[in-house]
Amino acid sequence: MLRPLASLLLPGAGQLMGGQDRGAVYLATEIYLVSRFLQLDRDASREADRFHSLAYDVARRAYSPTRRDTVFEYYEQMERFDESGSYDRDPGAAFLPERDARTYNGSVWLLARRTFWEDPDTPPDPTSPAYWRALQFYQARAVGPGFQWSWRDHSLEHQVFRQTIRHSDDGFRRAQNQVGLLLANHVVSAVDALISSRLAAAAGRPTALHTSVGTRGIARLQVSIAF
């Protein structure tokens, strides 16, 4: 079981231990996939840094003197909505949610009213359970002070932000795909080494597997046993 375990840990290692040249193919594939993953992840991270900086420098700086990053879903909403809207429209002790449904906070308050009020355009008694459930829903999901934004008068920068966030998202997704290919390379190499080891043990002679692809794209498996 040494050779299959070696190939599971490092693709191609088990084949090379058994003197099988195709181990170099598994190893070369591993090196390529790892380098490709690192490149894609690095490029995606660079794009992420870019859209984070663009969001703060253009859309958020007027609302917060300190840059603070948060979850990716927040930036997805910045992509969809030109403005976050205010969190509390009342400067006094009362709490009044944003009502402009064109903003993100306004859309959250509209959803809260539609969910908990009989008529979203007719507020119930402010002390009623329906009103408080809607208010709690809004407060749990709306963007609060320090994270508000506005792309007003910055439509070009907003478009660049959208493109950059998509590039970053696509890059991370492609990097994750490389992880799947890496795992597949480990498993296939280990299975290959396991089959070769068992065939050799059964025959009592050094045995090797050879795979080839014909002109019609049909894969062929050949077993060779040394005499």
HELIX and SHEET records of a PDB file:
HELIX    1   1 LEU A    2  LEU A    9  1                                   8    
HELIX    2   2 ALA A   13  MET A   17  1                                   5    
HELIX    3   3 GLY A   23  LEU A   54  1                                  32    
HELIX    4   4 ALA A   55  ARG A   60  3                                   6    
HELIX    5   5 PHE A   72  ARG A   80  1                                   9    
HELIX    6   6 TYR A  104  PHE A  116  1                                  13    
HELIX    7   7 PRO A  129  ARG A  141  1                                  13    
HELIX    8   8 SER A  155  ALA A  203  1                                  49    
SHEET    1   A 2 THR A 207  VAL A 213  0                                        
SHEET    2   A 2 ALA A 219  ILE A 225 -1                                        
END                                                                             
